[in-house]
Amino acid sequence: MQAVVVGIPGGPEGLEVQAREIPRPGEYEVLIRVAAAGLNRTDVIQRGGRANLPEGATDILGLEVSGTVEQLGSGVCGFAVGDEVVALTDSGGYAQYVAVPEAQVAPAPQGLGLVEAAGIPEVAATVVLNILINGRYREGETVLIHGGTGGIGAFAIQLVKALGGTVYATAGSAEKCAQAMAWGADIAINYREENFDERVQHLGGADIILDTVAGSYLQRNLTALKSGGRMITIGKQGGASDTLDFSMLMKKKLTLIGSLLRDRTPAEKARIMEETTRIVWPLLADGKIKTTTDRVFPLSEVVAAHTYFDSGRHLGKVLLDCRS
């Protein structure tokens, strides 16, 4: 099979398409013939040589796929050969086949094309984990989402709106702000032209912040939070450290949470996927959440796909078509 690995850590040009053996599904694993795989920020981190792979994970990139069940490992009882599925992978998604623990596989959402469904599992699981589970979201609350036009941001906007919340989103251009509003954001703030913390504070503050920036945004996030607010940091594009004002933390009774999905145990991922399919799949079926595919590249053009992803021009998900 064809698969993508990191030849030389660094930029997109260091990615290589190699011939690899088709994996064999182990006990309680499902072998999937991959239709498409989604690009995620964690793939960029792995490309740079900085990802901590889960124990036993392959060096092939890719955290989410859609496809068709090709073979069942021993003990698998929830799927049959030929089923259309999506999966949250530990790694290995940028390939024509991938073996995935059964508990991290779900039926493909109804009404979606199989390729576009590849953009659902990782972003949906990330948003459910961090806004609903870690953030303890309650109907009617206000959520500030940084990076409102990335894959996670686009999905988070729609999910919070579908669950009766108010959404403020940040983005880096007028075009991106308009797109965030089109996906359902109540307010979109161009962070290049306006201080988001002052704007959000003026609007009454946020109950939850989904933070992908960390570093330089730390104090501004604390300012933007309401009393009793929760900030969940899932990325550090703005740096790994900054000064924390403990006086504000205590006075406003804030909760700060750091979160990663990839390195969680199989049991944890199973619970997250179960909750994700329970909450999200009906919303997809009803059209209350829509996919946000920006562009689809062939697997052979993975360098171009990553170059485009790195440019920041994408609005929504970037996918790899792995069928040829």
Secondary structure, DSSP 4 states (H G I P E B T S, - for coil): -EEEEESSSSSGGGEEEEE-PPPPP-TTEEEEEEEEEE--HHHHHHHTT---PPTT--SS--SEEEEEEEEE-TT--S--TT-EEEEE-SS--SBSEEEEEGGGEEEPPTTS-TTGGGGSHHHHHHHIIIIIIIS---TT-EEEESSTTSHHHHHHHHHHHHTT-EEEEEESSHHHHHHHHHTT-SEEEETTTS-HHHHHHHTT-EEEEEES--GGGHHHHHHHEEEEEEEEE---TT-S-----HHHHHHTT-EEEE--STTS-HHHHHHHHHHHHHHHHHHHHTTSS---EEEEEEGGGHHHHHHHHHHT---SEEEEE---
